[in-house]
Amino acid sequence: MRAMLEGNRVSRISVRGFAVASATAVTTVGAVVGVASGDQGTTPQVEATAADATLLADIPAGHNVQAQTASLTQQADTQSDAADTAAKKDAEEAARKQAAEDATSKKEAADAAAKKKVEEKAEKDAAEREKKEEVSSRSAARDASDFAVKGSYTTAEVQAMARQMIPGDQFQCFSNIVNNESTWDYTATNASSGAYGLVQALPGTKMASAGADWRTNPATQIKWGLGYMNERYGSPCGAWSFWQANQWY
């Protein structure tokens, strides 16, 4: 009889063991209470109650499974959060690198544009200077022979010649030098050095390269003086700057 009961208990434990993952503790307790409220006069019922009590002892094992499952779920969540954090960090780093590359590219483009602008301005300025120098040279060569030769010239006439032969933006500088060198007297002679004429060429014979009448023709002297200033100082204003610093040119 006991052997049968033992076999029955083992069978019930096995069945309960497989079902414990889905059964609740309340259900199991209810089963025990139901047995307790029945007929307790026979041994099989007592054994059955004992078997159910044994089943209650098996419940913690189910809780361990649940705890392990919860632990694995938590680990999976933690790993997922870590993966999300790493992905976000990688994305932010990639964005930072891209922004740095874009900024570098923009700076290089801006530097190149600025450099090109400076080079273009330098080329334009050089072209304008060359043009002015050509105009100055052509004006002296062209205009010197346009004036009628006279026996003498007034200061106003000499200045009128100069205005027509000297480029407008250079006339004042040329006039400043002539004022200081000869006060517009085309026959002025330096008693000490022998310098002669409006621009006080030294010696005066240098002006022969502009015309044989260099002694008596102010236009010839103006032509030679303009050429000298352009060749040595770049322009009458360049010559005037030097004159102011040294009191000669």
C-alpha positions in Angstrom: 0.0 0.0 0.0 2.8 2.5 1.0 4.7 1.5 -2.2 1.7 2.5 -4.3 1.4 5.8 -2.5 5.1 6.5 -3.0 4.8 5.8 -6.7 1.8 8.0 -6.9 3.7 10.8 -5.1 6.6 10.6 -7.5 4.3 10.7 -10.5 2.5 13.8 -9.1 5.8 15.5 -8.4 6.9 14.9 -11.9 3.8 16.2 -13.4 3.8 19.2 -11.1 7.5 19.8 -11.9 6.7 20.2 -15.6 3.7 22.4 -14.9 5.3 24.6 -12.2 6.4 27.2 -14.7 2.8 28.0 -15.5 1.0 27.2 -12.2 0.7 29.8 -9.5 1.3 29.4 -5.8 -2.3 30.3 -5.1 -3.6 27.4 -7.2 -1.3 25.0 -5.4 -2.3 26.2 -2.0 -5.9 25.9 -3.0 -5.4 22.3 -3.9 -3.9 21.6 -0.5 -6.8 23.3 1.3 -9.2 21.3 -0.8 -7.6 18.1 0.4 -7.5 19.3 4.0 -11.2 20.0 3.9 -12.1 16.6 2.6 -12.2 13.2 4.3 -9.0 12.8 6.4 -9.8 9.4 7.7 -7.8 7.3 5.3 -4.0 7.1 4.8 -4.1 7.8 1.0 -5.6 11.2 1.6 -2.9 12.0 4.2 -0.3 10.9 1.7 -1.9 13.0 -1.0 -1.7 16.0 1.4 1.9 15.3 2.0 2.5 15.0 -1.7 1.0 18.4 -2.3 3.1 19.8 0.5 6.1 18.5 -1.3 4.9 20.3 -4.4 4.9 23.5 -2.4 8.5 22.9 -1.6 9.2 22.8 -5.4 7.8 26.3 -5.9 11.0 28.2 -5.2 12.7 26.4 -8.1 10.1 28.1 -10.4 10.9 31.4 -8.8 14.6 30.9 -9.5 13.8 30.3 -13.2 11.8 33.5 -13.2 14.7 35.3 -11.5 17.2 34.0 -14.0 14.9 35.0 -16.9 14.5 38.5 -15.4 18.3 38.7 -15.0 18.9 37.7 -18.6 16.3 40.2 -19.7 18.0 42.9 -17.7 21.4 42.0 -19.1 19.9 42.1 -22.6 18.4 45.6 -21.9 21.7 46.7 -20.5 23.6 45.5 -23.6 21.0 47.1 -25.8 21.4 50.4 -23.9 25.2 50.1 -24.2 24.9 49.5 -27.9 22.6 52.5 -28.4 25.0 54.7 -26.4 27.9 53.5 -28.5 26.0 54.1 -31.7 25.0 57.6 -30.6 28.6 58.3 -29.6 29.9 57.1 -33.0 27.3 59.2 -34.8 28.3 62.3 -32.8 32.0 61.7 -33.5 31.3 61.2 -37.2 29.2 64.4 -37.2 32.0 66.3 -35.4 34.6 65.1 -37.9 32.4 66.0 -40.8 31.8 69.5 -39.4 35.6 70.0 -38.9 36.3 68.9 -42.5 33.6 71.2 -43.8 35.0 74.1 -41.8 38.5 73.4 -43.1 37.2 73.2 -46.7 35.4 76.5 -46.3 38.4 78.2 -44.8 40.7 77.0 -47.6 38.2 78.2 -50.2 37.9 81.6 -48.5 41.7 81.9 -48.3 42.1 80.9 -51.9 39.4 83.5 -52.9 41.1 86.2 -50.8 44.5 85.4 -52.3 43.1 85.5 -55.8 41.5 88.9 -55.1 44.8 90.3 -53.8 46.6 89.0 -56.9 44.0 90.4 -59.2 44.2 93.8 -57.5 48.0 93.8 -57.7 47.8 93.0 -61.4 45.3 95.7 -62.0 47.4 98.3 -60.1 50.5 97.3 -62.1 48.6 97.7 -65.4 47.3 101.1 -64.3 50.9 102.2 -63.4 52.2 101.0 -66.7 49.4 102.8 -68.5 50.2 106.1 -66.7 53.8 105.8 -67.4 53.1 105.2 -71.1 50.8 108.2 -71.1 53.4 110.4 -69.5 56.1 109.3 -71.9 53.9 109.8 -74.9 52.7 113.1 -73.7 56.2 114.5 -73.4 57.3 113.2 -76.8 54.1 114.3 -78.5 53.5 117.7 -77.0 57.0 119.2 -76.9 56.9 120.0 -80.6 53.4 121.3 -80.6 54.3 124.7 -79.2 55.5 127.5 -81.5 59.0 128.6 -80.9 59.4 132.1 -79.5 62.2 134.4 -78.5 61.0 134.5 -74.9 58.2 133.1 -72.6 56.4 134.4 -69.6 56.0 132.3 -66.5 52.3 131.8 -67.3 53.1 130.6 -70.8 55.7 128.1 -69.4 53.2 126.8 -66.8 50.5 126.4 -69.5 53.0 124.3 -71.5 53.7 122.1 -68.5 50.0 121.6 -67.8 49.5 120.3 -71.3 52.6 118.0 -71.2 52.4 116.7 -67.7 49.6 114.2 -66.7 47.0 115.9 -64.6 47.6 113.8 -61.4 51.4 114.5 -61.7 51.4 118.2 -62.5 51.3 119.5 -58.9 54.3 117.4 -58.0 56.2 118.5 -61.1 55.2 122.1 -60.2 56.5 121.8 -56.6 59.9 120.7 -57.9 60.2 123.5 -60.5 59.1 126.1 -57.9 61.9 125.0 -55.6 64.6 124.5 -58.3 64.0 127.6 -60.6 60.8 129.3 -59.7 59.7 128.6 -63.3 62.6 130.5 -64.8 63.7 128.5 -67.9 67.0 130.4 -68.0 67.9 129.9 -64.3 71.6 129.0 -63.8 73.2 127.8 -60.6 76.4 129.8 -60.2 78.0 127.1 -58.1 77.2 123.9 -59.9 76.2 125.1 -63.3 72.8 123.4 -63.2 70.5 125.0 -65.8 66.8 125.5 -66.7 63.4 124.8 -65.1 64.4 121.5 -63.6 68.1 122.5 -63.0 69.6 119.7 -65.1 73.3 119.1 -64.2 75.0 119.6 -66.4 72.5 121.5 -68.6 73.8 119.8 -71.7 71.9 116.6 -70.6 68.7 118.2 -72.0 70.1 118.1 -75.5 68.7 114.5 -75.7 65.2 116.1 -75.8 66.1 118.8 -78.3 68.9 121.0 -79.5 67.0 124.1 -78.4 67.2 123.1 -74.7 68.7 126.5 -73.7 65.8 128.6 -75.0 62.8 126.3 -75.3 60.8 125.6 -72.1 58.9 122.8 -73.8 62.2 121.0 -74.5 63.2 121.4 -70.8 59.8 120.1 -69.6 60.0 117.1 -71.9 63.5 116.2 -70.6 62.5 116.8 -67.0 59.4 114.6 -67.2 61.4 111.8 -68.8 64.1 112.1 -66.1 61.6 111.9 -63.2 59.8 109.0 -64.7 63.0 107.0 -65.4 64.6 107.6 -62.0 61.7 107.9 -59.6 58.8 106.4 -61.5 56.9 109.7 -61.7 57.1 113.4 -60.9 55.3 112.6 -57.5 58.0 109.9 -56.8 60.6 112.6 -57.5 58.8 115.1 -55.3 58.8 112.6 -52.4 62.5 112.1 -52.7 63.1 115.9 -53.0 61.2 116.5 -49.7 63.3 114.0 -47.9 66.7 115.2 -49.4 66.2 118.7 -50.7 67.5 117.5 -54.1 66.5 114.9 -56.7 
